[in-house]
Amino acid sequence: MNKNIVKTLALGTLLTFGLSNAQNRPKVVLDNFFNNEKRENKETRQLESWHYTWNDTSNGGFSMLGELFQKQGAEISTLTTAPSKKDLKNANIYIIVDPDIDKEAYGGKANLIDSKTIKNLVKWINKGGVLVLMSNDNGNSEFEHFNKLAEQFGIHFNDDSINRLKGREFEKGAVYVKPGNEVFSELKLYMKEVSTISVKAPAKPFLYAENKVIGAIAKVGKGTVFALGDPWCYNEYIDGKKLTQDFSNYEGTEEWVMWLLKEASQK
């Protein structure tokens, strides 16, 4: 991640991280409104966004995920407001991860997904947008309003928690990808404390754990919705430092990034 290049666009509060603003680069926009956790920087004493953000290099950050998107030629950015129609025109892929509950949100009051956001996203997806929804497990994510969005596409996060474990019981977090998976090759992935998903048309399940659905994909109009019950690709589980070598989260994340960009390129 090149932290030295941070450009503020005229469009709302959209921040762009990257080396080029070429029009033909796929635009990957990460929400930082519904997931809006902040902490004090120990050096500057200033508040900063963290936890599932591009510029967070700690265990819970998405800095490595951002680098993988950039490696594939994408431009990554962060949206700190609810997505307007104008914002979404500048996005090929829009990602919402682990929407806040009040205890996590900056100021103690979570920003909740509302009907206007849902309307904007549904129209954008039908025109070819790729929406990524990644929840967390029970007690660590907002479900009621997140599900109002997800249910537009036949997806419901069940506000539960499977693949639970303690300490280094990594095998209890194993997710085995079967042959013929739409997104991944045959990999052993690690996902702990995952919300299961209920699925109906147009969504279809594509990933399972404990014989329960944890991932679903919906084709809607010209667009695609990808849903997973865990923000599984943060730094801690793709940097190769913690998990045993039989897990392939980094390789899985590479495959997922390429799949998302392929979906976006087909629109």
C-alpha positions as CSV (number, residue, x, y, z in Angstrom):
1,M,0.0,0.0,0.0
2,N,1.4,3.4,-1.0
3,K,0.3,5.5,2.0
4,N,1.9,8.7,0.7
5,I,-0.6,9.2,-2.1
6,V,-4.0,10.2,-0.8
7,K,-6.1,12.3,-3.1
8,T,-9.4,13.9,-2.2
9,L,-11.8,14.0,-5.1
10,A,-14.4,16.7,-5.7
11,L,-17.0,14.0,-5.3
12,G,-18.4,14.2,-1.7
13,T,-15.9,12.6,0.7
14,L,-14.4,10.0,-1.6
15,L,-10.8,9.4,-0.8
16,T,-8.7,7.6,-3.5
17,F,-5.5,5.5,-2.7
18,G,-3.5,4.6,-5.8
19,L,-0.9,5.6,-8.4
20,S,-3.3,6.6,-11.2
21,N,-6.8,7.9,-11.8
22,A,-7.0,6.5,-15.3
23,Q,-10.6,6.1,-16.5
24,N,-10.2,2.5,-17.6
25,R,-9.1,1.2,-14.2
26,P,-11.8,-0.7,-12.3
27,K,-12.9,1.3,-9.3
28,V,-13.2,-0.6,-6.0
29,V,-15.0,1.5,-3.2
30,L,-14.9,0.4,0.4
31,D,-17.6,1.7,2.8
32,N,-16.4,3.7,5.8
33,F,-19.8,5.0,6.9
34,F,-21.8,1.9,8.0
35,N,-18.5,0.5,9.3
36,N,-17.1,3.6,11.0
37,E,-14.8,2.5,13.8
38,K,-12.2,5.0,15.0
39,R,-9.3,5.0,17.4
40,E,-6.6,7.4,18.6
41,N,-3.3,7.2,16.7
42,K,-0.6,6.7,19.4
43,E,1.9,8.9,17.6
44,T,-0.3,11.8,16.4
45,R,-3.0,11.6,19.0
46,Q,-5.5,12.1,16.2
47,L,-8.5,10.0,15.6
48,E,-8.2,7.6,12.6
49,S,-10.4,5.1,11.0
50,W,-9.4,1.5,11.5
51,H,-10.7,-2.1,11.3
52,Y,-11.4,-3.3,7.8
53,T,-10.0,-0.2,6.1
54,W,-7.5,0.1,3.3
55,N,-4.9,2.1,5.3
56,D,-5.1,-0.1,8.4
57,T,-1.9,-2.2,8.5
58,S,-2.7,-3.9,11.8
59,N,-4.1,-7.4,12.1
60,G,-7.7,-6.2,11.6
61,G,-7.0,-4.0,8.6
62,F,-7.5,-4.5,4.8
63,S,-4.2,-3.1,3.7
64,M,-3.1,-6.4,2.1
65,L,-6.5,-6.8,0.4
66,G,-6.1,-3.3,-1.0
67,E,-2.7,-4.2,-2.3
68,L,-4.1,-7.3,-4.1
69,F,-6.7,-5.2,-5.8
70,Q,-4.1,-2.7,-6.9
71,K,-1.8,-5.5,-8.1
72,Q,-4.6,-6.5,-10.5
73,G,-4.8,-2.9,-11.8
74,A,-7.8,-1.7,-9.7
75,E,-8.1,1.7,-8.1
76,I,-9.2,1.5,-4.5
77,S,-11.0,4.2,-2.6
78,T,-13.0,4.9,0.6
79,L,-16.5,6.4,0.9
80,T,-17.2,8.1,4.2
81,T,-20.8,8.9,3.5
82,A,-23.9,6.8,2.5
83,P,-23.6,6.0,-1.2
84,S,-25.4,8.5,-3.4
85,K,-26.3,7.9,-7.1
86,K,-23.4,10.1,-8.0
87,D,-21.0,8.2,-5.8
88,L,-22.0,4.9,-7.3
89,K,-21.4,6.1,-10.8
90,N,-17.8,6.2,-9.9
91,A,-17.7,2.6,-8.6
92,N,-17.5,-0.8,-10.3
93,I,-17.3,-2.7,-7.0
94,Y,-18.8,-1.4,-3.7
95,I,-17.9,-3.2,-0.4
96,I,-19.8,-3.1,2.9
97,V,-18.1,-5.0,5.7
98,D,-19.2,-5.6,9.3
99,P,-21.7,-2.8,9.7
100,D,-21.5,-1.2,13.1
101,I,-23.5,-1.8,16.2
102,D,-23.7,1.2,18.5
103,K,-20.9,0.1,20.9
104,E,-18.4,0.0,17.9
105,A,-19.4,3.1,16.1
106,Y,-17.6,6.5,16.4
107,G,-19.7,8.6,18.8
108,G,-21.6,5.6,20.1
109,K,-24.3,5.8,17.4
110,A,-24.1,3.5,14.4
111,N,-25.0,4.7,10.9
112,L,-27.7,2.4,9.7
113,I,-28.5,1.3,6.2
114,D,-31.7,3.2,5.2
115,S,-34.3,3.0,2.4
116,K,-32.5,5.6,0.2
117,T,-29.2,3.6,0.3
118,I,-31.1,0.4,-0.6
119,K,-32.8,2.1,-3.5
120,N,-29.6,3.6,-4.8
121,L,-27.7,0.3,-4.6
122,V,-30.5,-1.8,-6.2
123,K,-30.6,0.5,-9.2
124,W,-26.8,0.6,-9.4
125,I,-26.5,-3.3,-9.3
126,N,-29.2,-3.7,-11.9
127,K,-27.1,-1.5,-14.2
128,G,-24.0,-3.7,-13.7
129,G,-22.6,-2.8,-10.2
130,V,-20.9,-5.5,-8.1
131,L,-21.9,-5.4,-4.4
132,V,-19.9,-7.2,-1.7
133,L,-21.6,-7.8,1.6
134,M,-19.5,-9.3,4.4
135,S,-21.1,-9.7,7.8
136,N,-19.7,-10.8,11.1
137,D,-21.1,-13.1,13.7
138,N,-23.7,-12.6,16.4
139,G,-22.9,-9.7,18.8
140,N,-20.3,-8.2,16.5
141,S,-22.3,-6.8,13.6
142,E,-25.6,-5.0,12.8
143,F,-28.1,-7.3,11.2
144,E,-31.6,-5.8,11.1
145,H,-30.8,-3.0,8.6
146,F,-28.0,-4.9,6.8
147,N,-30.6,-7.6,6.1
148,K,-33.1,-5.1,4.6
149,L,-30.5,-4.6,1.9
150,A,-29.4,-8.2,1.6
151,E,-32.9,-9.5,1.3
152,Q,-33.5,-7.5,-1.9
153,F,-31.3,-10.2,-3.5
154,G,-32.6,-13.3,-1.7
155,I,-29.9,-13.2,1.0
156,H,-30.4,-13.2,4.8
157,F,-27.7,-13.2,7.4
158,N,-28.9,-15.3,10.3
159,D,-27.3,-13.4,13.3
160,D,-25.7,-16.6,14.6
161,S,-22.2,-17.9,15.0
162,I,-20.5,-21.1,13.8
163,N,-16.9,-22.3,13.4
164,R,-16.3,-21.2,17.0
165,L,-12.9,-21.9,18.5
166,K,-10.5,-20.9,21.3
167,G,-6.9,-19.9,20.9
168,R,-5.0,-21.8,18.2
169,E,-7.7,-24.4,17.5
170,F,-7.4,-23.5,13.8
171,E,-8.9,-26.7,12.5
172,K,-12.3,-25.7,14.0
173,G,-12.2,-22.7,11.6
174,A,-11.6,-24.7,8.5
175,V,-13.7,-24.2,5.4
176,Y,-13.1,-26.8,2.7
177,V,-13.9,-25.6,-0.8
178,K,-15.3,-28.3,-3.0
179,P,-14.5,-28.8,-6.7
180,G,-16.4,-26.7,-9.1
181,N,-16.8,-23.7,-6.9
182,E,-17.7,-20.5,-8.8
183,V,-15.2,-18.3,-6.9
184,F,-12.4,-20.5,-5.4
185,S,-10.3,-23.5,-6.5
186,E,-10.1,-26.5,-4.1
187,L,-8.7,-24.7,-1.0
188,K,-8.7,-25.0,2.7
189,L,-9.7,-21.6,4.0
190,Y,-10.0,-20.3,7.6
191,M,-13.1,-18.5,8.8
192,K,-13.9,-18.3,12.5
193,E,-17.1,-17.2,14.2
194,V,-19.2,-16.9,11.0
195,S,-22.8,-15.9,10.5
196,T,-24.8,-18.5,8.4
197,I,-26.9,-17.3,5.5
198,S,-30.4,-18.2,4.4
199,V,-30.8,-18.2,0.6
200,K,-33.7,-17.9,-1.8
201,A,-33.9,-16.9,-5.5
202,P,-32.2,-15.1,-7.1
203,A,-29.3,-15.9,-4.7
204,K,-27.5,-19.3,-4.8
205,P,-25.2,-20.7,-2.1
206,F,-21.6,-21.3,-3.0
207,L,-19.8,-21.9,0.3
208,Y,-20.5,-24.0,3.3
209,A,-19.2,-24.6,6.9
210,E,-20.6,-27.2,9.3
211,N,-23.0,-28.1,6.5
212,K,-24.5,-24.7,6.6
213,V,-24.5,-22.0,4.0
214,I,-22.0,-19.2,4.7
215,G,-21.7,-17.7,1.3
216,A,-24.1,-16.8,-1.5
217,I,-24.1,-15.1,-4.9
218,A,-27.0,-13.4,-6.6
219,K,-27.1,-12.2,-10.3
220,V,-29.4,-9.2,-10.4
221,G,-30.1,-7.4,-13.7
222,K,-26.7,-6.8,-15.2
223,G,-25.0,-6.9,-11.8
224,T,-23.8,-9.3,-9.1
225,V,-24.1,-9.5,-5.3
226,F,-21.5,-11.4,-3.3
227,A,-22.4,-12.2,0.4
228,L,-20.2,-13.9,3.0
229,G,-20.9,-14.3,6.8
230,D,-17.4,-13.3,7.8
231,P,-14.8,-10.5,6.9
232,W,-12.3,-13.4,6.4
233,C,-9.6,-11.6,4.4
234,Y,-8.2,-9.1,6.8
235,N,-4.4,-8.9,7.4
236,E,-4.2,-11.3,10.3
237,Y,-5.4,-14.3,8.3
238,I,-3.7,-13.6,4.9
239,D,-0.2,-12.5,6.0
240,G,1.0,-16.0,6.6
241,K,2.2,-15.3,10.2
242,K,-0.5,-16.9,12.3
243,L,-2.2,-19.7,10.5
244,T,-0.6,-23.1,9.8
245,Q,0.6,-23.7,6.3
246,D,-2.3,-25.9,5.3
247,F,-4.6,-22.9,5.1
248,S,-4.7,-20.9,1.9
249,N,-6.4,-17.6,2.8
250,Y,-3.9,-15.5,0.8
251,E,-4.4,-17.6,-2.3
252,G,-8.2,-17.6,-1.7
253,T,-8.2,-13.8,-1.4
254,E,-6.2,-13.5,-4.7
255,E,-8.8,-15.7,-6.4
256,W,-11.7,-13.8,-4.9
257,V,-10.2,-10.4,-6.0
258,M,-9.8,-11.7,-9.6
259,W,-13.3,-13.1,-9.6
260,L,-14.8,-9.8,-8.5
261,L,-12.8,-7.8,-11.1
262,K,-13.9,-10.3,-13.7
263,E,-17.6,-9.9,-12.7
264,A,-17.1,-6.1,-12.9
265,S,-15.4,-6.3,-16.3
266,Q,-18.3,-8.2,-17.8
267,K,-20.8,-5.5,-17.1
